[in-house]
Amino acid sequence: MNNNINLLKQNYPNIHKDIIKIFPNKNTYEIIKTKTRESTLKINDKDKFYFLHSKYNPNREGKNIAEENYDESIENYIIFGLGFGYHVERLMAMAPNANFYIIETNKEIFRLALDNVDLGNILANNRVSLSVTDNIDEISQVLNEALIKENIKIVLHNPSFRIMSENLQELKYLLEEFKM
């Protein structure tokens, strides 16, 4: 997936500089090939584990998430959790004129996505603004930029949301309230 790294370097040099130094914990993260031969991520968390995407068909799951969140009147989507991008790819295809503000708060997962999934359509798309950070000030800056736009929808990728770091608990609570 060298193309991902090259596109990241070209379009998001600050993220690239940070991400190339990331080496995901092999005890925590395990790449699994699904029955449909796509990649998903098994996350080992103490004495339990869960999957970032469907262990059977991540593309179908991504399609379902996109369909649940698509609205033809929406011009700007704020997406919390890129994961491996299945849901983002599908939503981008459904909303070809919308802008996407994507916030991934887990750098290890983003690095694994770069190394295991073709993110070219996301990384090279001029309708996408990507942030990979768990810094609340940087996230606030992205939100301030996006929330002044019209026709906005916030999309939460629940598995990514579930593993948000401790320092983002307040943001997590706000987003949970927003979801209700």
CNS distance restraints for C-alpha pairs under 8 A (distance, minus, plus):
assign (resid   1 and name CA) (resid   5 and name CA) 7.02 0.50 0.50
assign (resid   1 and name CA) (resid 114 and name CA) 6.55 0.50 0.50
assign (resid   1 and name CA) (resid 115 and name CA) 5.38 0.50 0.50
assign (resid   1 and name CA) (resid 116 and name CA) 6.56 0.50 0.50
assign (resid   1 and name CA) (resid 117 and name CA) 7.07 0.50 0.50
assign (resid   1 and name CA) (resid 118 and name CA) 6.58 0.50 0.50
assign (resid   2 and name CA) (resid   6 and name CA) 6.19 0.50 0.50
assign (resid   2 and name CA) (resid 115 and name CA) 7.74 0.50 0.50
assign (resid   3 and name CA) (resid   7 and name CA) 6.03 0.50 0.50
assign (resid   3 and name CA) (resid 118 and name CA) 7.97 0.50 0.50
assign (resid   3 and name CA) (resid 120 and name CA) 7.09 0.50 0.50
assign (resid   4 and name CA) (resid   8 and name CA) 6.00 0.50 0.50
assign (resid   4 and name CA) (resid 114 and name CA) 5.72 0.50 0.50
assign (resid   4 and name CA) (resid 115 and name CA) 7.68 0.50 0.50
assign (resid   4 and name CA) (resid 118 and name CA) 6.70 0.50 0.50
assign (resid   4 and name CA) (resid 119 and name CA) 6.08 0.50 0.50
assign (resid   4 and name CA) (resid 120 and name CA) 5.91 0.50 0.50
assign (resid   4 and name CA) (resid 123 and name CA) 7.27 0.50 0.50
assign (resid   5 and name CA) (resid   9 and name CA) 6.11 0.50 0.50
assign (resid   5 and name CA) (resid  16 and name CA) 7.34 0.50 0.50
assign (resid   5 and name CA) (resid 114 and name CA) 6.81 0.50 0.50
assign (resid   6 and name CA) (resid  10 and name CA) 6.12 0.50 0.50
assign (resid   7 and name CA) (resid  11 and name CA) 5.89 0.50 0.50
assign (resid   7 and name CA) (resid  12 and name CA) 7.76 0.50 0.50
assign (resid   7 and name CA) (resid 120 and name CA) 7.06 0.50 0.50
assign (resid   7 and name CA) (resid 123 and name CA) 6.08 0.50 0.50
assign (resid   7 and name CA) (resid 124 and name CA) 6.36 0.50 0.50
assign (resid   8 and name CA) (resid  12 and name CA) 5.06 0.50 0.50
assign (resid   8 and name CA) (resid  13 and name CA) 6.49 0.50 0.50
assign (resid   8 and name CA) (resid  15 and name CA) 7.30 0.50 0.50
assign (resid   8 and name CA) (resid  16 and name CA) 5.68 0.50 0.50
assign (resid   8 and name CA) (resid 123 and name CA) 6.30 0.50 0.50
assign (resid   9 and name CA) (resid  13 and name CA) 4.59 0.50 0.50
assign (resid   9 and name CA) (resid  14 and name CA) 7.92 0.50 0.50
assign (resid   9 and name CA) (resid  15 and name CA) 7.79 0.50 0.50
assign (resid   9 and name CA) (resid  16 and name CA) 5.17 0.50 0.50
assign (resid   9 and name CA) (resid  17 and name CA) 7.67 0.50 0.50
assign (resid  11 and name CA) (resid 123 and name CA) 7.06 0.50 0.50
assign (resid  11 and name CA) (resid 124 and name CA) 6.97 0.50 0.50
assign (resid  12 and name CA) (resid  16 and name CA) 6.17 0.50 0.50
assign (resid  12 and name CA) (resid 130 and name CA) 7.89 0.50 0.50
assign (resid  13 and name CA) (resid  17 and name CA) 6.08 0.50 0.50
assign (resid  14 and name CA) (resid  18 and name CA) 6.49 0.50 0.50
assign (resid  15 and name CA) (resid  19 and name CA) 5.95 0.50 0.50
assign (resid  15 and name CA) (resid 131 and name CA) 7.61 0.50 0.50
assign (resid  15 and name CA) (resid 132 and name CA) 6.71 0.50 0.50
assign (resid  16 and name CA) (resid  20 and name CA) 6.03 0.50 0.50
assign (resid  17 and name CA) (resid  21 and name CA) 7.38 0.50 0.50
assign (resid  18 and name CA) (resid  22 and name CA) 7.30 0.50 0.50
assign (resid  19 and name CA) (resid 107 and name CA) 6.81 0.50 0.50
assign (resid  19 and name CA) (resid 111 and name CA) 6.40 0.50 0.50
assign (resid  20 and name CA) (resid 111 and name CA) 7.82 0.50 0.50
assign (resid  22 and name CA) (resid 107 and name CA) 7.18 0.50 0.50
assign (resid  22 and name CA) (resid 108 and name CA) 6.41 0.50 0.50
assign (resid  22 and name CA) (resid 111 and name CA) 6.84 0.50 0.50
assign (resid  23 and name CA) (resid 108 and name CA) 6.84 0.50 0.50
assign (resid  23 and name CA) (resid 111 and name CA) 7.65 0.50 0.50
assign (resid  24 and name CA) (resid  28 and name CA) 7.99 0.50 0.50
assign (resid  24 and name CA) (resid  29 and name CA) 7.05 0.50 0.50
assign (resid  24 and name CA) (resid 108 and name CA) 4.90 0.50 0.50
assign (resid  24 and name CA) (resid 109 and name CA) 7.46 0.50 0.50
assign (resid  24 and name CA) (resid 111 and name CA) 7.34 0.50 0.50
assign (resid  24 and name CA) (resid 112 and name CA) 7.23 0.50 0.50
assign (resid  25 and name CA) (resid  29 and name CA) 6.13 0.50 0.50
assign (resid  25 and name CA) (resid 108 and name CA) 7.76 0.50 0.50
assign (resid  26 and name CA) (resid  30 and name CA) 6.42 0.50 0.50
assign (resid  27 and name CA) (resid  44 and name CA) 7.14 0.50 0.50
assign (resid  28 and name CA) (resid  43 and name CA) 5.61 0.50 0.50
assign (resid  28 and name CA) (resid  44 and name CA) 4.75 0.50 0.50
assign (resid  28 and name CA) (resid  45 and name CA) 6.70 0.50 0.50
assign (resid  29 and name CA) (resid  41 and name CA) 6.60 0.50 0.50
assign (resid  29 and name CA) (resid  42 and name CA) 5.87 0.50 0.50
assign (resid  29 and name CA) (resid  43 and name CA) 4.92 0.50 0.50
assign (resid  29 and name CA) (resid  44 and name CA) 6.37 0.50 0.50
assign (resid  30 and name CA) (resid  41 and name CA) 5.71 0.50 0.50
assign (resid  30 and name CA) (resid  42 and name CA) 5.07 0.50 0.50
assign (resid  30 and name CA) (resid  43 and name CA) 6.55 0.50 0.50
assign (resid  31 and name CA) (resid  39 and name CA) 6.49 0.50 0.50
assign (resid  31 and name CA) (resid  40 and name CA) 5.93 0.50 0.50
assign (resid  31 and name CA) (resid  41 and name CA) 4.79 0.50 0.50
assign (resid  31 and name CA) (resid  42 and name CA) 6.29 0.50 0.50
assign (resid  32 and name CA) (resid  39 and name CA) 5.71 0.50 0.50
assign (resid  32 and name CA) (resid  40 and name CA) 5.32 0.50 0.50
assign (resid  32 and name CA) (resid  41 and name CA) 5.87 0.50 0.50
assign (resid  32 and name CA) (resid  42 and name CA) 6.67 0.50 0.50
assign (resid  32 and name CA) (resid  55 and name CA) 7.61 0.50 0.50
assign (resid  33 and name CA) (resid  37 and name CA) 5.41 0.50 0.50
assign (resid  33 and name CA) (resid  38 and name CA) 5.58 0.50 0.50
assign (resid  33 and name CA) (resid  39 and name CA) 4.77 0.50 0.50
assign (resid  33 and name CA) (resid  40 and name CA) 6.38 0.50 0.50
assign (resid  33 and name CA) (resid  55 and name CA) 7.81 0.50 0.50
assign (resid  34 and name CA) (resid  38 and name CA) 5.36 0.50 0.50
assign (resid  34 and name CA) (resid  39 and name CA) 6.12 0.50 0.50
assign (resid  34 and name CA) (resid  40 and name CA) 6.80 0.50 0.50
assign (resid  34 and name CA) (resid  55 and name CA) 5.35 0.50 0.50
assign (resid  34 and name CA) (resid  56 and name CA) 5.16 0.50 0.50
assign (resid  34 and name CA) (resid  57 and name CA) 6.52 0.50 0.50
assign (resid  34 and name CA) (resid  58 and name CA) 7.87 0.50 0.50
assign (resid  35 and name CA) (resid  55 and name CA) 7.51 0.50 0.50
assign (resid  35 and name CA) (resid  56 and name CA) 5.29 0.50 0.50
assign (resid  35 and name CA) (resid  57 and name CA) 6.80 0.50 0.50
assign (resid  36 and name CA) (resid  56 and name CA) 6.65 0.50 0.50
assign (resid  36 and name CA) (resid  57 and name CA) 5.80 0.50 0.50
assign (resid  38 and name CA) (resid  57 and name CA) 7.43 0.50 0.50
assign (resid  38 and name CA) (resid  58 and name CA) 7.00 0.50 0.50
assign (resid  39 and name CA) (resid  58 and name CA) 7.79 0.50 0.50
assign (resid  39 and name CA) (resid 116 and name CA) 6.87 0.50 0.50
assign (resid  39 and name CA) (resid 117 and name CA) 7.00 0.50 0.50
assign (resid  40 and name CA) (resid  51 and name CA) 7.03 0.50 0.50
assign (resid  40 and name CA) (resid  52 and name CA) 6.46 0.50 0.50
assign (resid  40 and name CA) (resid  53 and name CA) 5.56 0.50 0.50
assign (resid  40 and name CA) (resid  54 and name CA) 6.91 0.50 0.50
assign (resid  40 and name CA) (resid  55 and name CA) 6.34 0.50 0.50
assign (resid  40 and name CA) (resid  58 and name CA) 7.05 0.50 0.50
assign (resid  40 and name CA) (resid  84 and name CA) 7.39 0.50 0.50
assign (resid  41 and name CA) (resid  51 and name CA) 5.58 0.50 0.50
assign (resid  41 and name CA) (resid  52 and name CA) 5.33 0.50 0.50
assign (resid  41 and name CA) (resid  53 and name CA) 6.75 0.50 0.50
assign (resid  42 and name CA) (resid  49 and name CA) 6.77 0.50 0.50
assign (resid  42 and name CA) (resid  50 and name CA) 5.78 0.50 0.50
assign (resid  42 and name CA) (resid  51 and name CA) 4.55 0.50 0.50
assign (resid  42 and name CA) (resid  52 and name CA) 6.51 0.50 0.50
assign (resid  43 and name CA) (resid  49 and name CA) 5.40 0.50 0.50
assign (resid  43 and name CA) (resid  50 and name CA) 5.40 0.50 0.50
assign (resid  43 and name CA) (resid  51 and name CA) 5.93 0.50 0.50
assign (resid  43 and name CA) (resid  52 and name CA) 7.17 0.50 0.50
assign (resid  44 and name CA) (resid  48 and name CA) 6.10 0.50 0.50
assign (resid  44 and name CA) (resid  49 and name CA) 4.34 0.50 0.50
assign (resid  44 and name CA) (resid  50 and name CA) 6.79 0.50 0.50
assign (resid  45 and name CA) (resid  49 and name CA) 5.49 0.50 0.50
assign (resid  45 and name CA) (resid  50 and name CA) 7.94 0.50 0.50
assign (resid  51 and name CA) (resid  55 and name CA) 6.83 0.50 0.50
assign (resid  51 and name CA) (resid 159 and name CA) 7.55 0.50 0.50
assign (resid  52 and name CA) (resid  83 and name CA) 6.79 0.50 0.50
assign (resid  52 and name CA) (resid 159 and name CA) 5.46 0.50 0.50
assign (resid  52 and name CA) (resid 160 and name CA) 6.85 0.50 0.50
assign (resid  53 and name CA) (resid  58 and name CA) 5.51 0.50 0.50
assign (resid  53 and name CA) (resid  61 and name CA) 7.37 0.50 0.50
assign (resid  53 and name CA) (resid  83 and name CA) 7.90 0.50 0.50
assign (resid  53 and name CA) (resid  84 and name CA) 7.86 0.50 0.50
assign (resid  53 and name CA) (resid 159 and name CA) 7.55 0.50 0.50
assign (resid  54 and name CA) (resid  58 and name CA) 4.75 0.50 0.50
assign (resid  54 and name CA) (resid  61 and name CA) 6.42 0.50 0.50
assign (resid  57 and name CA) (resid  61 and name CA) 6.47 0.50 0.50
assign (resid  58 and name CA) (resid  62 and name CA) 6.02 0.50 0.50
assign (resid  58 and name CA) (resid  86 and name CA) 6.65 0.50 0.50
assign (resid  59 and name CA) (resid  63 and name CA) 6.15 0.50 0.50
assign (resid  59 and name CA) (resid  86 and name CA) 5.69 0.50 0.50
assign (resid  59 and name CA) (resid  87 and name CA) 7.54 0.50 0.50
assign (resid  60 and name CA) (resid  64 and name CA) 6.25 0.50 0.50
assign (resid  61 and name CA) (resid  65 and name CA) 6.29 0.50 0.50
assign (resid  61 and name CA) (resid  86 and name CA) 7.83 0.50 0.50
assign (resid  61 and name CA) (resid  87 and name CA) 7.38 0.50 0.50
assign (resid  62 and name CA) (resid  66 and name CA) 6.11 0.50 0.50
assign (resid  62 and name CA) (resid  86 and name CA) 4.79 0.50 0.50
assign (resid  62 and name CA) (resid  87 and name CA) 3.72 0.50 0.50
assign (resid  62 and name CA) (resid  88 and name CA) 7.41 0.50 0.50
assign (resid  62 and name CA) (resid  89 and name CA) 7.94 0.50 0.50
assign (resid  62 and name CA) (resid  90 and name CA) 6.41 0.50 0.50
assign (resid  63 and name CA) (resid  67 and name CA) 6.06 0.50 0.50
assign (resid  63 and name CA) (resid  86 and name CA) 7.61 0.50 0.50
assign (resid  63 and name CA) (resid  87 and name CA) 6.12 0.50 0.50
assign (resid  63 and name CA) (resid  90 and name CA) 5.63 0.50 0.50
assign (resid  63 and name CA) (resid  91 and name CA) 7.60 0.50 0.50
assign (resid  64 and name CA) (resid  68 and name CA) 6.14 0.50 0.50
assign (resid  64 and name CA) (resid  87 and name CA) 7.89 0.50 0.50
assign (resid  65 and name CA) (resid  69 and name CA) 6.33 0.50 0.50
assign (resid  65 and name CA) (resid  87 and name CA) 5.91 0.50 0.50
assign (resid  66 and name CA) (resid  70 and name CA) 5.78 0.50 0.50
assign (resid  66 and name CA) (resid  87 and name CA) 5.60 0.50 0.50
assign (resid  66 and name CA) (resid  88 and name CA) 7.25 0.50 0.50
assign (resid  66 and name CA) (resid  90 and name CA) 5.82 0.50 0.50
assign (resid  66 and name CA) (resid  91 and name CA) 4.71 0.50 0.50
assign (resid  66 and name CA) (resid  94 and name CA) 7.79 0.50 0.50
assign (resid  67 and name CA) (resid  91 and name CA) 7.43 0.50 0.50
assign (resid  69 and name CA) (resid  91 and name CA) 7.88 0.50 0.50
assign (resid  69 and name CA) (resid 155 and name CA) 6.75 0.50 0.50
assign (resid  70 and name CA) (resid  74 and name CA) 7.77 0.50 0.50
assign (resid  70 and name CA) (resid  91 and name CA) 6.69 0.50 0.50
assign (resid  70 and name CA) (resid  94 and name CA) 7.20 0.50 0.50
assign (resid  70 and name CA) (resid  95 and name CA) 7.38 0.50 0.50
assign (resid  72 and name CA) (resid  95 and name CA) 7.08 0.50 0.50
assign (resid  73 and name CA) (resid 151 and name CA) 6.74 0.50 0.50
assign (resid  74 and name CA) (resid  98 and name CA) 6.98 0.50 0.50
assign (resid  74 and name CA) (resid 151 and name CA) 4.86 0.50 0.50
assign (resid  74 and name CA) (resid 152 and name CA) 5.78 0.50 0.50
assign (resid  74 and name CA) (resid 153 and name CA) 6.57 0.50 0.50
assign (resid  75 and name CA) (resid  97 and name CA) 7.06 0.50 0.50
assign (resid  75 and name CA) (resid  98 and name CA) 4.43 0.50 0.50
assign (resid  75 and name CA) (resid  99 and name CA) 6.16 0.50 0.50
assign (resid  75 and name CA) (resid 150 and name CA) 7.12 0.50 0.50
assign (resid  75 and name CA) (resid 151 and name CA) 5.35 0.50 0.50
assign (resid  75 and name CA) (resid 152 and name CA) 6.32 0.50 0.50
assign (resid  76 and name CA) (resid  98 and name CA) 5.46 0.50 0.50
assign (resid  76 and name CA) (resid  99 and name CA) 4.72 0.50 0.50
assign (resid  76 and name CA) (resid 100 and name CA) 5.86 0.50 0.50
assign (resid  76 and name CA) (resid 101 and name CA) 7.49 0.50 0.50
assign (resid  76 and name CA) (resid 146 and name CA) 7.65 0.50 0.50
assign (resid  76 and name CA) (resid 149 and name CA) 7.18 0.50 0.50
assign (resid  76 and name CA) (resid 150 and name CA) 7.27 0.50 0.50
assign (resid  76 and name CA) (resid 151 and name CA) 6.16 0.50 0.50
assign (resid  76 and name CA) (resid 152 and name CA) 4.76 0.50 0.50
assign (resid  76 and name CA) (resid 153 and name CA) 6.46 0.50 0.50
assign (resid  77 and name CA) (resid  98 and name CA) 7.19 0.50 0.50
assign (resid  77 and name CA) (resid  99 and name CA) 6.21 0.50 0.50
assign (resid  77 and name CA) (resid 100 and name CA) 4.87 0.50 0.50
assign (resid  77 and name CA) (resid 101 and name CA) 6.12 0.50 0.50
assign (resid  77 and name CA) (resid 152 and name CA) 5.71 0.50 0.50
assign (resid  77 and name CA) (resid 153 and name CA) 4.95 0.50 0.50
assign (resid  77 and name CA) (resid 154 and name CA) 5.84 0.50 0.50
assign (resid  77 and name CA) (resid 155 and name CA) 6.90 0.50 0.50
assign (resid  78 and name CA) (resid 100 and name CA) 5.95 0.50 0.50
assign (resid  78 and name CA) (resid 101 and name CA) 4.65 0.50 0.50
assign (resid  78 and name CA) (resid 102 and name CA) 5.94 0.50 0.50
assign (resid  78 and name CA) (resid 103 and name CA) 7.63 0.50 0.50
assign (resid  78 and name CA) (resid 146 and name CA) 7.32 0.50 0.50
assign (resid  78 and name CA) (resid 152 and name CA) 7.30 0.50 0.50
assign (resid  78 and name CA) (resid 153 and name CA) 6.18 0.50 0.50
assign (resid  78 and name CA) (resid 154 and name CA) 4.69 0.50 0.50
assign (resid  78 and name CA) (resid 155 and name CA) 6.03 0.50 0.50
assign (resid  79 and name CA) (resid 100 and name CA) 7.08 0.50 0.50
assign (resid  79 and name CA) (resid 101 and name CA) 6.04 0.50 0.50
assign (resid  79 and name CA) (resid 102 and name CA) 4.71 0.50 0.50
assign (resid  79 and name CA) (resid 103 and name CA) 6.07 0.50 0.50
assign (resid  79 and name CA) (resid 154 and name CA) 5.92 0.50 0.50
assign (resid  79 and name CA) (resid 155 and name CA) 4.70 0.50 0.50
assign (resid  79 and name CA) (resid 156 and name CA) 5.97 0.50 0.50
assign (resid  79 and name CA) (resid 157 and name CA) 7.41 0.50 0.50
assign (resid  80 and name CA) (resid 102 and name CA) 6.15 0.50 0.50
assign (resid  80 and name CA) (resid 103 and name CA) 4.98 0.50 0.50
assign (resid  80 and name CA) (resid 104 and name CA) 6.19 0.50 0.50
assign (resid  80 and name CA) (resid 105 and name CA) 7.96 0.50 0.50
assign (resid  80 and name CA) (resid 154 and name CA) 7.61 0.50 0.50
assign (resid  80 and name CA) (resid 155 and name CA) 6.21 0.50 0.50
assign (resid  80 and name CA) (resid 156 and name CA) 4.97 0.50 0.50
assign (resid  80 and name CA) (resid 157 and name CA) 6.07 0.50 0.50
assign (resid  80 and name CA) (resid 160 and name CA) 7.54 0.50 0.50
assign (resid  80 and name CA) (resid 161 and name CA) 7.04 0.50 0.50
assign (resid  81 and name CA) (resid 102 and name CA) 7.10 0.50 0.50
assign (resid  81 and name CA) (resid 103 and name CA) 5.90 0.50 0.50
assign (resid  81 and name CA) (resid 104 and name CA) 4.72 0.50 0.50
assign (resid  81 and name CA) (resid 105 and name CA) 6.94 0.50 0.50
assign (resid  81 and name CA) (resid 156 and name CA) 6.57 0.50 0.50
assign (resid  81 and name CA) (resid 157 and name CA) 5.17 0.50 0.50
assign (resid  81 and name CA) (resid 158 and name CA) 7.85 0.50 0.50
assign (resid  81 and name CA) (resid 160 and name CA) 5.02 0.50 0.50
assign (resid  81 and name CA) (resid 161 and name CA) 6.50 0.50 0.50
assign (resid  82 and name CA) (resid  87 and name CA) 7.99 0.50 0.50
assign (resid  82 and name CA) (resid  88 and name CA) 6.92 0.50 0.50
assign (resid  82 and name CA) (resid 102 and name CA) 6.61 0.50 0.50
assign (resid  82 and name CA) (resid 103 and name CA) 6.85 0.50 0.50
assign (resid  82 and name CA) (resid 104 and name CA) 5.42 0.50 0.50
assign (resid  82 and name CA) (resid 110 and name CA) 7.66 0.50 0.50
assign (resid  82 and name CA) (resid 157 and name CA) 7.34 0.50 0.50
assign (resid  82 and name CA) (resid 160 and name CA) 7.56 0.50 0.50
assign (resid  83 and name CA) (resid 104 and name CA) 7.33 0.50 0.50
assign (resid  83 and name CA) (resid 109 and name CA) 6.62 0.50 0.50
assign (resid  83 and name CA) (resid 110 and name CA) 6.78 0.50 0.50
assign (resid  83 and name CA) (resid 113 and name CA) 6.96 0.50 0.50
assign (resid  83 and name CA) (resid 157 and name CA) 7.78 0.50 0.50
assign (resid  83 and name CA) (resid 160 and name CA) 6.37 0.50 0.50
assign (resid  84 and name CA) (resid 109 and name CA) 7.97 0.50 0.50
assign (resid  84 and name CA) (resid 110 and name CA) 7.54 0.50 0.50
assign (resid  84 and name CA) (resid 113 and name CA) 5.04 0.50 0.50
assign (resid  84 and name CA) (resid 117 and name CA) 6.57 0.50 0.50
assign (resid  84 and name CA) (resid 119 and name CA) 7.99 0.50 0.50
assign (resid  85 and name CA) (resid  89 and name CA) 6.03 0.50 0.50
assign (resid  85 and name CA) (resid 113 and name CA) 7.88 0.50 0.50
assign (resid  85 and name CA) (resid 119 and name CA) 7.01 0.50 0.50
assign (resid  86 and name CA) (resid  90 and name CA) 6.47 0.50 0.50
assign (resid  87 and name CA) (resid  91 and name CA) 6.14 0.50 0.50
assign (resid  88 and name CA) (resid  92 and name CA) 5.98 0.50 0.50
assign (resid  88 and name CA) (resid 122 and name CA) 7.91 0.50 0.50
assign (resid  89 and name CA) (resid  93 and name CA) 6.31 0.50 0.50
assign (resid  89 and name CA) (resid 121 and name CA) 7.39 0.50 0.50
assign (resid  89 and name CA) (resid 122 and name CA) 7.07 0.50 0.50
assign (resid  90 and name CA) (resid  94 and name CA) 6.31 0.50 0.50
assign (resid  91 and name CA) (resid  95 and name CA) 6.07 0.50 0.50
assign (resid  92 and name CA) (resid  96 and name CA) 5.81 0.50 0.50
assign (resid  92 and name CA) (resid  98 and name CA) 7.50 0.50 0.50
assign (resid  92 and name CA) (resid 100 and name CA) 7.92 0.50 0.50
assign (resid  97 and name CA) (resid 127 and name CA) 7.98 0.50 0.50
assign (resid  98 and name CA) (resid 127 and name CA) 6.98 0.50 0.50
assign (resid  99 and name CA) (resid 127 and name CA) 4.70 0.50 0.50
assign (resid  99 and name CA) (resid 128 and name CA) 6.00 0.50 0.50
assign (resid  99 and name CA) (resid 129 and name CA) 7.97 0.50 0.50
assign (resid 100 and name CA) (resid 127 and name CA) 6.06 0.50 0.50
assign (resid 100 and name CA) (resid 128 and name CA) 4.74 0.50 0.50
assign (resid 100 and name CA) (resid 129 and name CA) 6.17 0.50 0.50
assign (resid 101 and name CA) (resid 128 and name CA) 6.00 0.50 0.50
assign (resid 101 and name CA) (resid 129 and name CA) 4.84 0.50 0.50
assign (resid 101 and name CA) (resid 130 and name CA) 6.08 0.50 0.50
assign (resid 101 and name CA) (resid 131 and name CA) 7.82 0.50 0.50
assign (resid 101 and name CA) (resid 142 and name CA) 7.66 0.50 0.50
assign (resid 101 and name CA) (resid 146 and name CA) 7.05 0.50 0.50
assign (resid 102 and name CA) (resid 128 and name CA) 7.19 0.50 0.50
assign (resid 102 and name CA) (resid 129 and name CA) 6.15 0.50 0.50
assign (resid 102 and name CA) (resid 130 and name CA) 4.89 0.50 0.50
assign (resid 102 and name CA) (resid 131 and name CA) 6.13 0.50 0.50
assign (resid 103 and name CA) (resid 130 and name CA) 6.20 0.50 0.50
assign (resid 103 and name CA) (resid 131 and name CA) 4.87 0.50 0.50
assign (resid 103 and name CA) (resid 132 and name CA) 5.93 0.50 0.50
assign (resid 103 and name CA) (resid 133 and name CA) 7.37 0.50 0.50
assign (resid 103 and name CA) (resid 139 and name CA) 7.42 0.50 0.50
assign (resid 104 and name CA) (resid 110 and name CA) 7.13 0.50 0.50
assign (resid 104 and name CA) (resid 130 and name CA) 7.92 0.50 0.50
assign (resid 104 and name CA) (resid 131 and name CA) 6.25 0.50 0.50
assign (resid 104 and name CA) (resid 132 and name CA) 4.77 0.50 0.50
assign (resid 104 and name CA) (resid 133 and name CA) 6.40 0.50 0.50
assign (resid 104 and name CA) (resid 134 and name CA) 7.90 0.50 0.50
assign (resid 104 and name CA) (resid 160 and name CA) 7.99 0.50 0.50
assign (resid 105 and name CA) (resid 132 and name CA) 5.68 0.50 0.50
assign (resid 105 and name CA) (resid 133 and name CA) 4.85 0.50 0.50
assign (resid 105 and name CA) (resid 134 and name CA) 4.65 0.50 0.50
assign (resid 105 and name CA) (resid 164 and name CA) 6.51 0.50 0.50
assign (resid 105 and name CA) (resid 165 and name CA) 7.64 0.50 0.50
assign (resid 106 and name CA) (resid 110 and name CA) 6.35 0.50 0.50
assign (resid 106 and name CA) (resid 132 and name CA) 7.09 0.50 0.50
assign (resid 106 and name CA) (resid 133 and name CA) 6.88 0.50 0.50
assign (resid 106 and name CA) (resid 134 and name CA) 6.78 0.50 0.50
assign (resid 106 and name CA) (resid 164 and name CA) 7.16 0.50 0.50
assign (resid 106 and name CA) (resid 165 and name CA) 7.79 0.50 0.50
assign (resid 107 and name CA) (resid 111 and name CA) 6.10 0.50 0.50
assign (resid 107 and name CA) (resid 132 and name CA) 6.39 0.50 0.50
assign (resid 107 and name CA) (resid 133 and name CA) 6.89 0.50 0.50
assign (resid 108 and name CA) (resid 112 and name CA) 6.27 0.50 0.50
assign (resid 109 and name CA) (resid 113 and name CA) 6.13 0.50 0.50
assign (resid 110 and name CA) (resid 114 and name CA) 6.22 0.50 0.50
assign (resid 110 and name CA) (resid 132 and name CA) 7.54 0.50 0.50
assign (resid 111 and name CA) (resid 115 and name CA) 6.29 0.50 0.50
assign (resid 112 and name CA) (resid 116 and name CA) 6.02 0.50 0.50
assign (resid 113 and name CA) (resid 117 and name CA) 5.38 0.50 0.50
assign (resid 113 and name CA) (resid 118 and name CA) 7.97 0.50 0.50
assign (resid 113 and name CA) (resid 119 and name CA) 7.69 0.50 0.50
assign (resid 114 and name CA) (resid 118 and name CA) 7.15 0.50 0.50
assign (resid 114 and name CA) (resid 119 and name CA) 6.80 0.50 0.50
assign (resid 119 and name CA) (resid 123 and name CA) 6.05 0.50 0.50
assign (resid 120 and name CA) (resid 124 and name CA) 5.78 0.50 0.50
assign (resid 121 and name CA) (resid 125 and name CA) 5.95 0.50 0.50
assign (resid 122 and name CA) (resid 128 and name CA) 6.71 0.50 0.50
assign (resid 123 and name CA) (resid 128 and name CA) 7.47 0.50 0.50
assign (resid 123 and name CA) (resid 130 and name CA) 7.95 0.50 0.50
assign (resid 131 and name CA) (resid 139 and name CA) 7.73 0.50 0.50
assign (resid 131 and name CA) (resid 142 and name CA) 7.73 0.50 0.50
assign (resid 133 and name CA) (resid 138 and name CA) 7.08 0.50 0.50
assign (resid 133 and name CA) (resid 139 and name CA) 7.17 0.50 0.50
assign (resid 134 and name CA) (resid 138 and name CA) 7.93 0.50 0.50
assign (resid 134 and name CA) (resid 139 and name CA) 7.44 0.50 0.50
assign (resid 134 and name CA) (resid 165 and name CA) 7.16 0.50 0.50
assign (resid 134 and name CA) (resid 167 and name CA) 7.74 0.50 0.50
assign (resid 134 and name CA) (resid 168 and name CA) 7.16 0.50 0.50
assign (resid 135 and name CA) (resid 139 and name CA) 6.32 0.50 0.50
assign (resid 136 and name CA) (resid 140 and name CA) 5.98 0.50 0.50
assign (resid 136 and name CA) (resid 167 and name CA) 7.92 0.50 0.50
assign (resid 136 and name CA) (resid 168 and name CA) 6.72 0.50 0.50
assign (resid 137 and name CA) (resid 141 and name CA) 6.23 0.50 0.50
assign (resid 138 and name CA) (resid 142 and name CA) 6.45 0.50 0.50
assign (resid 139 and name CA) (resid 143 and name CA) 6.20 0.50 0.50
assign (resid 140 and name CA) (resid 144 and name CA) 5.96 0.50 0.50
assign (resid 141 and name CA) (resid 145 and name CA) 6.31 0.50 0.50
assign (resid 142 and name CA) (resid 146 and name CA) 6.16 0.50 0.50
assign (resid 143 and name CA) (resid 147 and name CA) 5.65 0.50 0.50
assign (resid 144 and name CA) (resid 148 and name CA) 6.64 0.50 0.50
assign (resid 145 and name CA) (resid 149 and name CA) 7.62 0.50 0.50
assign (resid 147 and name CA) (resid 152 and name CA) 7.21 0.50 0.50
assign (resid 156 and name CA) (resid 160 and name CA) 7.97 0.50 0.50
assign (resid 156 and name CA) (resid 161 and name CA) 6.67 0.50 0.50
assign (resid 157 and name CA) (resid 161 and name CA) 6.00 0.50 0.50
assign (resid 158 and name CA) (resid 162 and name CA) 5.98 0.50 0.50
assign (resid 159 and name CA) (resid 163 and name CA) 6.71 0.50 0.50
assign (resid 160 and name CA) (resid 164 and name CA) 6.57 0.50 0.50
assign (resid 161 and name CA) (resid 172 and name CA) 7.45 0.50 0.50
assign (resid 164 and name CA) (resid 168 and name CA) 6.56 0.50 0.50
assign (resid 164 and name CA) (resid 169 and name CA) 7.69 0.50 0.50
assign (resid 164 and name CA) (resid 172 and name CA) 7.52 0.50 0.50
assign (resid 165 and name CA) (resid 169 and name CA) 7.26 0.50 0.50
assign (resid 168 and name CA) (resid 172 and name CA) 6.12 0.50 0.50
assign (resid 169 and name CA) (resid 173 and name CA) 6.17 0.50 0.50
assign (resid 170 and name CA) (resid 174 and name CA) 6.30 0.50 0.50
assign (resid 171 and name CA) (resid 175 and name CA) 6.14 0.50 0.50
assign (resid 172 and name CA) (resid 176 and name CA) 6.09 0.50 0.50
assign (resid 173 and name CA) (resid 177 and name CA) 6.24 0.50 0.50
assign (resid 174 and name CA) (resid 178 and name CA) 6.21 0.50 0.50
assign (resid 175 and name CA) (resid 179 and name CA) 6.14 0.50 0.50
assign (resid 176 and name CA) (resid 180 and name CA) 6.64 0.50 0.50
